[in-house]
């Protein structure tokens, strides 16, 4: 027996000082877990707002992107030339991304909108655009996967697409508000595209407001997909 073992007092009932030490550790840990559970229950019951704010803060790290969404979108725009399609113009942007962009919005009749096509049935020929952006639109669309299929149709093989939708965001009917999507959920919607980047964006600098974004490419005939060619960016 080593000198370390000799220093551990033997218990006549258990026959082992080590077993007593393990049982004491488990007892202390159980007490700590029980206390934590009680505190959580009290906080949830008497202070629900702080409780859920803390919950959002803790869980947000599970989907937070490791790559900055703003820099990714700048890269996307820099690579977008020729005819490009912009589904809606966000109010805070207030303009098209460039002279080569055609803007479409069924409900917005401001001067910045070129056409008023229904996103479920775009009036463009197959493979017409080099790039498509659809930002904060699909949450208002009753059939988002049908709209995504239509955007895919008008996109050239090898063309790029950027889609962004709210994940954690207040209800805002314009004229309706149907969906909130996690990054894995958006990835599911965009499964017919080769993924370049996908993640969550906390643009409001708070964990209770966020969006999900996807940058992808329509597969070219006979070309390897993005993941196989090493262009996919881990989020």
Secondary structure, 3 states (H helix, E strand, C coil): CCHHHHCCCCCCCCCCHHHHHHHHHHHHHHHHHHHHHHHHHHHHHHCHHHHHHHHHHHHHCCCECCCCHHHHHHHHHHCCCCCEEEECCCCCCCCCCCCCEEEECCCCCCCCCCECCECCECCCCCCCEEEEEEECCHHHCCCHHHHHHHHHHHEEEEEEEEEEEEEECCCCCCCCCCCCCCHHHHHHHCCCEEEEEEEEECCCCCCCCEEEEEEEEECCCCCCCHHHHCCCCCC
